Amino acid sequence: MEYKQSQISEIKVLDETQGIVEAYTNSMGIIDSDGDVIETSAFNNSIQNNLPIPALVGHNPSAVVGKVVDAQAIQQPDGSAKLYNKIQFNMDTQAGKDAYSNVAGGYVREWSVGFNIPENGVELDREENKLIRRIKDLDWVEVSSVLRGASPNTGTLSAKSEEEKRALPVHDTGTTDESWDGAVATRNLNEDDESAYLEAFAFVEYGANPDAKSSYKFIHHEVNTDGDVGDANIRACQTGIGVLNGARGGTTIPDAALKGVYRHLAAHLEDADLEPPELKSTEPEQSHSADIDQVTEKENDERDTIAQRLIASRLRQSNKRIAKGLNE
């Protein structure tokens, strides 16, 4: 589960007896301190399908103090949006009364939303020489009152560090079961070739130079001596999942990235008609009530820039092969 925190700049008590308040609990459409942008429509499926959303204290699942009974994205003049919540505290419990009192009295002024990201819910983009993550769809699980959040308006602060590493999106390629040497594949990659790196690896370190090999990890594609990226190597994918599960000393990537890297490697194994080993390094994903198979016309128009770079890389590699054949 991921968390995004925001300071409450506006809160309104609607009914003291029933413990109902209104608040803005998240900002959308702007780059946050993690390098993420939550799209203004990202909560829509959850608002339609998941309400009421549990209200907790400090993301503690045993401290349910209320529920979100209404929510919507409120557009702002600058093109961003704020997540409006109408929250009803459980005034039949002491915990609910205390939580309401702290919020209504201004003793706790910040909120954090907890959510899971469904497959294909994220796009990677590049802005000002940094990779940013655009969250297009999410499975909203809970909202919590918290003691510490980020700066007002933009600032979102997640449970991850600012140096979090990002899992790269799943992509369809051919596969091979040839012997594998990751060091050789990495060495064969050309310098400053971001599009090739995006094809060859399974994640990239957020905030690092996207043109540097050292920013990427979990290489799993064949790379020839010309630097052309080829099929996914199933031995490399199996080894990578083993590392995620603790083999060879394990990995230092954050828990938030484990599932995405696993999905990337597992998808290649499934393309080869192989059953991927289970991921044991993190808890199972919660079920998603949102229908993530429905793709709107707008989403079709907003193609993943990573996919565009992969296509460009393959065209470049194809042209190189053609030119090489003509010269022979």
C-alpha positions as CSV (number, residue, x, y, z in Angstrom):
1,M,0.0,0.0,0.0
2,E,1.2,3.5,-0.7
3,Y,0.4,6.7,1.2
4,K,0.1,10.3,0.2
5,Q,-0.1,13.0,2.9
6,S,-1.4,16.6,2.7
7,Q,-1.8,19.4,5.2
8,I,-5.4,20.4,5.7
9,S,-5.7,24.1,4.8
10,E,-9.5,24.1,5.0
11,I,-11.8,22.1,7.2
12,K,-15.5,22.7,8.1
13,V,-17.6,21.1,10.8
14,L,-21.0,20.3,9.5
15,D,-22.6,18.5,12.4
16,E,-21.1,18.3,15.9
17,T,-23.6,15.8,17.1
18,Q,-23.0,13.3,14.3
19,G,-19.3,14.1,14.0
20,I,-19.4,15.2,10.3
21,V,-16.6,17.3,8.8
22,E,-15.6,18.4,5.4
23,A,-11.9,18.5,4.4
24,Y,-9.5,18.4,1.4
25,T,-7.4,15.4,2.0
26,N,-5.1,15.3,-1.1
27,S,-3.8,17.4,-4.0
28,M,-3.8,16.2,-7.6
29,G,-2.5,17.3,-10.9
30,I,0.8,18.6,-9.6
31,I,4.3,17.1,-9.0
32,D,4.7,16.1,-5.3
33,S,7.8,15.7,-3.3
34,D,8.2,12.1,-4.4
35,G,8.2,13.1,-8.1
36,D,4.7,11.7,-8.5
37,V,1.7,13.3,-10.1
38,I,-1.7,11.9,-9.2
39,E,-4.0,12.6,-12.1
40,T,-7.2,14.5,-11.3
41,S,-9.3,11.5,-12.4
42,A,-7.3,8.9,-10.5
43,F,-9.8,8.6,-7.6
44,N,-12.9,8.5,-9.8
45,N,-13.3,4.7,-9.9
46,S,-12.8,4.3,-6.2
47,I,-15.3,7.1,-5.4
48,Q,-17.8,5.3,-7.6
49,N,-17.2,1.8,-6.4
50,N,-15.5,1.9,-2.9
51,L,-17.5,4.3,-0.8
52,P,-17.7,4.4,2.1
53,I,-14.0,4.5,2.7
54,P,-12.7,3.7,6.2
55,A,-11.3,6.6,8.2
56,L,-8.4,5.6,10.4
57,V,-5.8,7.2,12.8
58,G,-2.2,7.0,11.6
59,H,-3.0,4.2,9.1
60,N,-3.7,1.8,11.9
61,P,-6.3,-0.7,10.6
62,S,-7.4,-1.5,14.2
63,A,-8.2,2.2,14.7
64,V,-11.2,2.7,12.5
65,V,-12.8,5.9,13.7
66,G,-15.2,6.8,10.9
67,K,-15.9,6.7,7.2
68,V,-15.8,8.9,4.1
69,V,-19.4,9.1,3.0
70,D,-18.9,11.5,0.1
71,A,-15.9,12.5,-2.0
72,Q,-15.1,14.2,-5.3
73,A,-12.2,15.9,-7.1
74,I,-12.6,19.7,-7.0
75,Q,-11.0,21.4,-9.9
76,Q,-8.7,24.4,-9.1
77,P,-8.1,27.5,-11.2
78,D,-4.5,26.5,-11.9
79,G,-5.6,23.1,-13.4
80,S,-4.9,21.0,-10.4
81,A,-7.5,19.5,-8.1
82,K,-8.2,18.8,-4.5
83,L,-9.8,15.7,-3.1
84,Y,-12.9,16.8,-1.2
85,N,-14.0,14.4,1.6
86,K,-17.1,14.4,3.8
87,I,-16.1,12.3,6.8
88,Q,-18.4,11.0,9.5
89,F,-16.7,10.0,12.7
90,N,-18.2,7.1,14.8
91,M,-19.5,9.0,17.7
92,D,-20.7,5.8,19.4
93,T,-17.1,5.0,20.3
94,Q,-14.6,6.9,22.4
95,A,-11.9,6.5,19.7
96,G,-14.3,8.1,17.2
97,K,-15.2,11.0,19.6
98,D,-11.5,11.6,20.3
99,A,-10.5,11.6,16.6
100,Y,-13.4,14.0,15.8
101,S,-12.4,16.3,18.7
102,N,-8.8,16.4,17.5
103,V,-9.7,17.3,13.9
104,A,-12.5,19.7,14.7
105,G,-10.4,21.5,17.3
106,G,-7.4,21.8,15.0
107,Y,-5.1,19.6,17.0
108,V,-4.6,17.4,14.0
109,R,-4.5,19.2,10.7
110,E,-3.2,16.7,8.3
111,W,-4.5,13.7,6.4
112,S,-2.9,10.8,4.4
113,V,-4.7,8.7,1.8
114,G,-3.7,5.0,1.5
115,F,-4.1,3.3,-1.8
116,N,-3.0,0.4,-4.0
117,I,-2.1,0.9,-7.7
118,P,-3.7,-1.5,-10.1
119,E,-1.7,-2.9,-13.1
120,N,-1.4,-0.3,-15.8
121,G,-2.4,2.4,-13.4
122,V,1.0,4.2,-13.7
123,E,2.9,5.9,-16.5
124,L,6.5,7.1,-16.4
125,D,7.3,10.5,-17.9
126,R,10.3,12.7,-18.2
127,E,10.3,16.3,-17.1
128,E,13.3,18.6,-16.5
129,N,15.7,15.6,-16.9
130,K,14.0,13.6,-14.2
131,L,11.6,10.7,-14.4
132,I,8.2,11.3,-12.8
133,R,5.5,8.8,-12.1
134,R,1.9,9.7,-13.3
135,I,-0.7,7.8,-11.3
136,K,-3.7,7.5,-13.6
137,D,-5.8,5.0,-11.6
138,L,-5.7,3.8,-8.0
139,D,-7.6,1.7,-5.6
140,W,-8.4,4.0,-2.6
141,V,-8.4,1.9,0.6
142,E,-8.4,4.4,3.5
143,V,-7.9,7.9,4.7
144,S,-6.1,8.7,8.0
145,S,-5.6,11.6,10.2
146,V,-1.8,12.0,10.8
147,L,0.5,14.2,12.9
148,R,2.9,15.1,10.1
149,G,2.4,15.7,6.4
150,A,3.9,17.8,3.7
151,S,3.8,21.5,2.9
152,P,0.3,23.0,2.0
153,N,-1.2,22.6,-1.4
154,T,1.5,20.7,-3.4
155,G,3.4,18.9,-0.8
156,T,2.6,15.4,-0.6
157,L,4.8,13.2,1.5
158,S,4.6,9.4,1.1
159,A,5.9,6.6,3.2
160,K,8.8,6.3,0.7
161,S,12.0,8.3,0.6
162,E,12.7,10.9,-2.1
163,E,15.3,8.5,-3.5
164,E,12.7,5.8,-4.1
165,K,13.3,3.5,-7.0
166,R,10.6,3.0,-9.6
167,A,9.5,-0.3,-11.2
168,L,9.4,0.1,-15.0
169,P,6.1,-0.8,-16.8
170,V,5.5,-4.2,-18.2
171,H,6.1,-4.5,-22.0
172,D,5.6,-7.4,-24.4
173,T,8.7,-8.8,-26.1
174,G,10.1,-12.1,-27.4
175,T,11.8,-14.4,-24.9
176,T,14.8,-16.7,-25.0
177,D,16.2,-19.4,-22.7
178,E,19.8,-18.9,-23.7
179,S,22.5,-18.9,-21.0
180,W,22.6,-15.6,-19.2
181,D,25.4,-13.2,-18.2
182,G,24.0,-9.9,-16.8
183,A,27.4,-8.3,-16.5
184,V,28.0,-8.8,-20.3
185,A,24.6,-7.5,-21.2
186,T,25.1,-4.4,-19.1
187,R,28.5,-3.8,-20.6
188,N,27.2,-4.1,-24.1
189,L,24.7,-1.3,-23.6
190,N,25.8,2.0,-25.1
191,E,26.4,5.0,-22.9
192,D,23.7,7.7,-22.5
193,D,21.1,5.5,-24.2
194,E,18.0,6.0,-22.1
195,S,15.6,4.3,-24.5
196,A,17.7,1.1,-24.4
197,Y,17.9,1.2,-20.7
198,L,14.1,1.4,-20.4
199,E,13.9,-1.8,-22.4
200,A,16.6,-3.7,-20.7
201,F,16.0,-3.1,-17.0
202,A,13.0,-3.6,-14.7
203,F,13.4,-0.5,-12.5
204,V,15.1,2.9,-12.3
205,E,16.1,5.0,-9.3
206,Y,13.9,8.0,-9.0
207,G,15.8,11.3,-9.1
208,A,18.9,9.8,-10.7
209,N,20.2,10.6,-14.2
210,P,18.0,8.7,-16.6
211,D,20.9,8.6,-19.1
212,A,23.2,6.8,-16.8
213,K,23.4,2.9,-16.6
214,S,24.0,3.1,-12.9
215,S,20.5,4.5,-12.4
216,Y,18.9,1.2,-13.5
217,K,18.8,-2.3,-12.0
218,F,17.5,-5.8,-12.7
219,I,18.7,-6.1,-16.3
220,H,17.0,-9.1,-18.0
221,H,17.2,-8.6,-21.8
222,E,19.7,-9.8,-24.2
223,V,22.0,-7.0,-25.5
224,N,24.3,-7.6,-28.5
225,T,27.7,-6.0,-29.0
226,D,26.2,-3.1,-30.9
227,G,24.1,-2.2,-27.9
228,D,20.8,-3.4,-29.4
229,V,18.3,-4.7,-26.9
230,G,16.8,-8.1,-27.8
231,D,14.5,-10.7,-26.2
232,A,13.8,-11.1,-22.5
233,N,16.0,-13.9,-21.0
234,I,13.8,-16.2,-19.0
235,R,16.8,-17.3,-16.9
236,A,17.4,-13.6,-16.0
237,C,13.8,-13.1,-15.1
238,Q,13.7,-16.2,-12.9
239,T,17.0,-15.1,-11.2
240,G,15.6,-11.7,-10.7
241,I,12.5,-13.0,-8.9
242,G,14.7,-15.1,-6.8
243,V,16.6,-12.0,-5.7
244,L,13.3,-10.3,-4.8
245,N,12.6,-13.3,-2.6
246,G,16.0,-13.0,-0.8
247,A,18.3,-15.1,-3.0
248,R,21.9,-13.9,-3.5
249,G,21.6,-11.6,-0.5
250,G,18.3,-10.1,-1.6
251,T,17.7,-6.6,-2.8
252,T,17.7,-3.2,-1.2
253,I,14.8,-1.8,-3.3
254,P,11.9,-0.4,-1.2
255,D,8.8,-2.6,-0.6
256,A,6.7,-0.2,-2.7
257,A,8.7,-1.2,-5.8
258,L,8.8,-5.0,-5.2
259,K,5.4,-5.8,-6.7
260,G,6.0,-3.7,-9.8
261,V,9.4,-5.3,-10.5
262,Y,7.9,-8.7,-9.9
263,R,5.0,-8.0,-12.3
264,H,7.5,-6.9,-15.0
265,L,9.7,-10.0,-14.7
266,A,6.7,-12.4,-14.2
267,A,5.0,-11.1,-17.4
268,H,8.0,-12.1,-19.5
269,L,7.9,-15.6,-18.0
270,E,4.1,-15.8,-18.8
271,D,4.9,-14.8,-22.3
272,A,7.1,-17.8,-22.5
273,D,4.3,-20.0,-21.2
274,L,6.1,-20.5,-17.8
275,E,4.5,-20.2,-14.4
276,P,6.4,-17.4,-12.4
277,P,7.5,-18.2,-8.9
278,E,5.5,-16.6,-6.2
279,L,6.7,-13.3,-4.7
280,K,7.4,-13.9,-1.1
281,S,9.0,-10.6,-0.1
282,T,5.9,-8.6,0.5
283,E,2.3,-9.0,1.5
284,P,-0.3,-10.0,-1.1
285,E,-2.0,-7.2,-2.9
286,Q,-5.5,-6.2,-1.8
287,S,-8.3,-6.8,-4.2
288,H,-9.3,-3.9,-6.5
289,S,-13.0,-3.1,-6.8
290,A,-12.4,-0.6,-9.6
291,D,-12.8,-1.9,-13.2
292,I,-9.3,-1.3,-14.5
293,D,-10.0,-3.0,-17.8
294,Q,-12.2,-0.1,-19.0
295,V,-10.0,2.3,-21.0
296,T,-11.4,5.7,-21.9
297,E,-10.8,7.5,-25.2
298,K,-8.8,10.1,-23.2
299,E,-6.6,7.4,-21.8
300,N,-6.0,6.1,-25.3
301,D,-4.9,9.5,-26.4
302,E,-2.5,9.9,-23.4
303,R,-0.1,7.2,-24.5
304,D,2.6,6.1,-22.2
305,T,5.8,8.0,-23.0
306,I,7.8,5.0,-22.0
307,A,6.0,2.9,-24.7
308,Q,6.8,5.6,-27.2
309,R,10.5,5.5,-26.3
310,L,10.5,1.7,-26.5
311,I,9.0,1.9,-30.0
312,A,11.5,4.6,-31.0
313,S,14.3,2.4,-29.6
314,R,13.1,-0.6,-31.7
315,L,12.9,1.5,-34.8
316,R,16.4,2.8,-34.2
317,Q,17.7,-0.7,-33.7
318,S,15.9,-1.9,-36.8
319,N,17.4,0.9,-38.9
320,K,20.8,0.0,-37.6
321,R,20.4,-3.6,-38.6
322,I,19.2,-2.6,-42.1
323,A,22.2,-0.2,-42.5
324,K,24.6,-2.9,-41.2
325,G,23.2,-5.4,-43.8
326,L,23.6,-2.9,-46.6
327,N,27.2,-2.3,-45.7
328,E,28.1,-6.0,-45.6
